[in-house]
Amino acid sequence: MTMKFGPNKQILFFLLAGFLLNSCASGSNSPKGMSPREVQEKEIESAGQVKEMNERILMSTLAASKATAGDYKIGAEDLLEIAVFEVEKLNKTVRVSARGDISLPLLGILRVKGLTVTELEKRITDLLAEKYIKEPYVTVFIKEYRNQRISVIGMVEKPGIFEVAGQKTVLGMLAMAGGLKEDAGRLLFLLRAPSNEDNPKETGGSAQQPPLTLVIDLDELLIKGDLTLNVPTFSGDVINVPASGKVFVGGDVQKPGGFPLKGKSLTVSQAIAMAEGLKPEADGSEIKIFRFSGKGNKKETIDVNYYDIVEAKVADPYLKENDILIVPRSGVKNFWVGFKDFFRFSFGLGWYRPF
């Protein structure tokens, strides 16, 4: 389902990422219907899978970095070495300005920010061929990469903000973060800020596009080896690996947080009860459940009326692992606006600003 996002909606998925990281809940008892031995066996099996995943991360990093080098997008402060075969006076080493421009003989000012090396080579070749040189041969080499800041948070061994140079991928960043913890979930959230660099005057400094949220199934990537999911990362990206076996309840509830499934079946009403119920100003008739497929940015939004559930007018739906249940505030016409102040107060946005 395709949705249009206004300015207040753009931070939603960044906020949800913080929510996934900071959510926590008590509960270490054995799940209903499972003996202690079965629980232990399941935990051992899960630990073995995480160990295998970490081995795949380390083995895949080198090959992946070579395969994606051509995906790197030129950015401010990169140092470029540009050469035109047999036209020495056009050879130049230039640093990309903060605005994303370079200056070249004959061609003047060129916008290069956001282009790959191959795209820039073609652009210079086309411009030179149009007026100055017949069949020019142009090469571009990135002599120095600017530092990029990429955050890896959640269930990894060494979460933090990493200063990296050159092109990195999801696997490369997981390796830098020390791999996955044993209680890591099977979904990875990659959040990317919208970019206004193409139309800075029109946007007036505020993003007009929604942030990109990719959800990656780690089983598909690491166990089944689907390297199409090993996407490139860019400066300002946030990689979040939530804990396994949890659902997340937020919005106008008494105790928002993440609550463990651990093999149990958990319904909407039970999850709200674990969050200690709705606040007086909550609107239980407009609850939404966000369910991610683990394939790119595909998601399902489910509308739930809590009051109808309580009155037994409708069935009490079951939640799945990594479901995000949000209870809006009564009287707020725009569903998304009601959460901005709540999430800022509860979790902060320091991790999720574009760098």
C-alpha positions in Angstrom: 0.0 0.0 0.0 1.5 3.3 -1.0 1.1 6.3 1.3 1.9 10.0 0.9 3.7 11.5 3.8 3.6 15.1 5.0 6.3 16.9 7.0 5.1 15.6 10.4 5.1 12.0 9.1 8.7 12.0 7.9 10.2 11.2 11.3 7.8 8.3 12.1 10.1 5.5 11.1 13.2 7.1 12.7 11.1 7.3 15.9 10.0 3.7 15.6 13.7 2.7 15.2 14.5 4.4 18.5 11.4 2.8 20.0 12.7 -0.7 18.9 16.1 -0.1 20.5 15.0 1.4 23.8 12.0 -0.8 24.4 12.4 -3.4 27.2 10.2 -5.5 29.4 10.5 -8.0 32.2 9.6 -11.6 31.8 12.0 -14.6 32.2 9.5 -17.3 33.0 9.1 -20.3 30.8 6.6 -19.8 28.0 3.3 -21.5 28.4 3.1 -24.9 26.7 6.9 -25.4 26.7 8.9 -27.3 29.3 12.1 -25.8 30.7 14.1 -28.4 28.7 12.3 -27.4 25.4 13.0 -23.7 26.2 16.7 -24.5 26.8 17.0 -26.5 23.5 15.4 -23.6 21.6 17.8 -21.1 23.1 20.8 -23.4 22.2 19.5 -23.7 18.7 19.0 -19.9 18.4 22.6 -19.3 19.7 23.9 -21.7 17.1 22.1 -19.9 14.3 23.5 -16.5 15.5 27.1 -18.0 15.6 26.6 -19.2 12.0 25.3 -15.8 11.0 28.3 -14.1 12.5 30.6 -16.4 10.6 28.8 -15.6 7.3 29.1 -11.9 8.1 32.9 -12.1 8.4 33.3 -14.3 5.3 31.0 -12.1 3.2 32.5 -8.7 4.1 35.6 -8.8 1.8 33.8 -10.0 -1.3 30.9 -7.7 -0.7 33.1 -4.6 -0.3 34.7 -5.2 -3.7 31.4 -5.9 -5.4 29.8 -2.7 -4.2 32.8 -0.3 -4.7 31.2 1.1 -7.8 28.0 2.0 -5.9 29.8 4.7 -3.9 28.3 8.1 -4.4 30.6 11.1 -4.5 30.1 13.5 -1.6 31.4 16.8 -0.2 35.1 16.8 0.7 36.0 13.8 -1.5 39.3 14.4 -3.4 39.0 13.4 -7.1 41.7 12.8 -9.6 40.4 13.4 -13.1 42.4 12.6 -16.2 41.7 13.0 -19.9 43.8 10.7 -22.1 46.4 12.7 -24.1 45.1 16.0 -23.0 47.3 16.7 -20.1 46.2 20.3 -19.5 42.7 19.0 -18.5 44.1 16.6 -15.9 43.3 17.9 -12.5 43.0 16.9 -8.8 40.0 18.6 -7.2 38.2 18.5 -3.9 34.4 18.5 -3.9 33.1 21.6 -2.2 30.6 21.6 0.6 27.9 22.3 -2.0 28.9 19.3 -4.0 30.6 21.1 -6.9 34.0 20.9 -8.6 35.6 23.3 -11.2 37.2 21.9 -14.3 39.0 23.6 -17.2 36.7 24.4 -20.2 33.7 23.0 -18.4 33.5 25.3 -15.4 31.4 24.4 -12.3 30.0 20.9 -12.3 27.6 19.4 -9.8 29.0 16.0 -8.8 27.6 15.2 -5.4 25.5 12.0 -5.5 27.1 10.7 -8.7 29.1 7.4 -8.9 32.5 7.4 -10.5 31.1 5.8 -13.7 28.3 8.4 -13.9 30.8 11.3 -13.5 33.1 9.9 -16.1 30.2 9.7 -18.6 29.1 13.2 -17.8 32.5 14.7 -18.3 33.0 12.6 -21.5 29.7 13.8 -22.9 30.4 17.5 -22.1 33.9 17.4 -23.7 32.7 15.5 -26.8 29.8 18.0 -27.3 32.1 21.0 -27.9 35.8 20.4 -27.4 37.3 17.0 -28.0 36.5 14.1 -30.3 35.9 10.8 -28.5 37.6 11.8 -25.2 38.7 9.1 -22.8 38.0 10.2 -19.2 39.0 8.5 -16.0 38.0 9.5 -12.4 39.7 8.2 -9.3 38.7 8.9 -5.8 42.0 9.7 -4.1 40.5 10.5 -0.7 37.1 9.6 0.7 35.3 11.8 3.1 34.5 10.3 6.5 30.9 9.0 6.8 29.0 8.6 10.0 26.9 5.4 10.1 25.1 4.2 13.3 24.6 0.6 14.2 22.4 0.1 17.2 20.4 -2.7 19.0 21.5 -6.3 19.4 25.1 -6.1 18.2 28.2 -6.6 20.2 29.6 -3.0 19.8 26.8 -0.6 19.0 27.8 3.0 18.2 28.4 5.6 15.5 31.2 4.6 13.2 33.4 6.9 11.1 34.0 5.0 7.8 35.6 5.8 4.5 34.6 4.5 1.2 31.6 2.3 0.3 30.3 0.0 3.1 27.4 -2.4 3.0 25.0 -3.8 5.7 27.3 -6.8 6.2 30.4 -4.6 6.5 28.7 -2.4 9.1 27.6 -5.5 11.1 31.2 -6.7 11.0 32.4 -3.3 12.3 29.9 -3.6 15.1 31.3 -6.9 16.2 28.5 -9.1 14.8 25.1 -10.1 16.3 24.3 -10.9 19.9 22.7 -14.2 20.8 19.4 -12.5 21.4 19.4 -10.6 18.1 16.1 -10.7 16.2 15.8 -11.9 12.6 14.8 -8.5 11.1 17.2 -5.6 10.5 15.9 -2.0 10.1 17.9 0.3 7.8 16.8 3.9 8.1 17.9 6.6 5.7 17.1 10.3 6.0 15.5 12.0 3.0 17.8 14.2 0.9 17.1 17.8 -0.1 20.3 18.4 -1.9 18.7 18.5 -5.3 16.2 21.3 -4.4 17.5 23.1 -1.3 15.6 26.3 -2.2 12.3 24.6 -2.8 12.3 22.6 0.4 13.3 25.6 2.6 15.5 23.2 4.7 12.7 20.8 5.6 12.4 17.4 4.1 9.6 16.9 1.6 10.1 13.2 1.1 9.5 10.4 3.7 12.6 8.7 5.2 13.4 5.4 3.5 13.0 2.4 5.8 14.3 -0.9 4.6 13.6 -4.1 6.5 16.0 -6.9 5.9 15.4 -10.6 6.8 18.7 -11.7 8.3 17.9 -15.4 7.7 17.5 -14.7 4.0 20.7 -12.7 3.9 23.0 -14.8 6.1 21.6 -18.3 6.1 20.1 -18.5 2.6 22.8 -16.2 1.1 20.6 -13.7 -0.7 23.3 -11.0 -1.2 20.8 -8.7 -3.0 19.8 -7.8 0.6 23.4 -6.7 1.3 22.6 -3.1 0.3 25.1 -0.3 0.3 25.0 2.1 3.3 25.5 5.9 3.2 26.4 8.7 5.6 23.6 9.2 8.1 22.2 5.7 7.8 21.0 4.0 11.0 21.1 0.2 11.2 19.0 -1.2 14.0 18.8 -4.9 15.0 16.0 -5.3 17.6 15.9 -8.1 20.1 14.3 -11.4 19.1 10.9 -12.5 20.2 9.3 -9.2 21.0 6.4 -7.0 20.1 6.4 -3.3 20.7 3.6 -1.2 22.2 3.8 2.6 22.2 1.8 5.8 22.0 -0.7 6.6 24.7 -0.3 3.6 27.0 0.9 3.7 30.6 4.1 1.7 30.1 5.3 1.6 26.5 8.0 -0.9 25.7 9.0 -4.2 24.1 7.3 -7.3 25.4 8.7 -10.9 24.9 6.7 -13.5 23.0 9.1 -16.4 23.8 6.9 -18.9 22.0 3.6 -17.6 23.5 0.6 -16.4 21.7 0.0 -12.7 22.4 -3.1 -10.8 21.5 -3.7 -7.1 21.2 -5.6 -6.8 24.5 -2.9 -8.9 26.3 -0.2 -6.6 24.9 -2.0 -3.5 26.0 -2.5 -5.1 29.4 1.3 -5.7 29.6 1.7 -2.0 28.9 -0.5 -1.4 31.9 -3.5 -0.2 29.9 -4.4 2.9 28.0 -3.9 6.5 29.2 -7.1 8.5 29.8 -6.5 10.6 26.7 -5.9 7.6 24.4 -8.1 6.7 21.5 -8.4 3.0 21.5 -10.6 2.9 18.4 -7.8 4.0 16.1 -5.0 1.7 17.1 -2.6 0.7 14.3 -0.3 -2.3 14.0 2.8 -2.0 11.7 4.0 -5.4 10.4 7.1 -5.6 8.3 7.7 -8.4 5.8 11.5 -8.4 6.0 11.7 -7.6 2.2 12.7 -4.0 1.6 10.2 -1.4 2.7 7.2 -3.6 2.4 4.9 -3.3 5.4 1.3 -4.0 6.4 -0.8 -1.6 8.4 -3.6 -3.1 10.4 -6.4 -1.0 12.0 -7.7 -2.2 15.4 -10.6 -1.0 17.6 -9.6 -1.9 21.1 -13.1 -1.0 22.5 -14.8 -3.5 20.1 -12.3 -6.2 21.3 -13.1 -5.5 25.0 -16.9 -5.6 24.2 -16.4 -8.9 22.3 -17.7 -7.4 19.1 -14.7 -8.5 17.1 -12.0 -11.1 17.6 -8.8 -10.2 19.5 -6.1 -10.4 16.9 -2.8 -12.1 17.6 0.5 -10.2 17.2 3.6 -11.5 15.5 7.2 -11.0 16.3 8.5 -7.4 15.7 4.9 -6.1 15.4 4.7 -2.4 16.4 1.4 -1.5 18.1 0.7 2.3 18.3 -2.2 3.8 20.3 -3.0 7.4 19.2 -4.2 10.3 21.3 -7.9 11.2 21.3 -8.7 14.3 19.4 -5.6 14.3 17.2 -6.9 14.4 13.6 -3.5 13.6 12.1 -2.6 10.1 13.4 1.2 10.7 13.1 1.3 14.1 14.8 0.4 12.8 18.2 3.6 10.8 18.5 6.2 13.4 17.7 6.4 14.9 21.2 5.9 11.5 22.9 8.8 9.8 21.1 11.1 12.9 21.5 10.4 13.0 25.2 10.7 9.2 25.8 13.6 8.2 23.6 15.3 11.3 22.1 16.3 11.8 18.5 20.1 12.2 18.9 20.8 8.9 17.1 18.5 9.5 14.3 19.3 12.9 12.9 20.9 13.0 9.4 24.6 13.7 9.7 
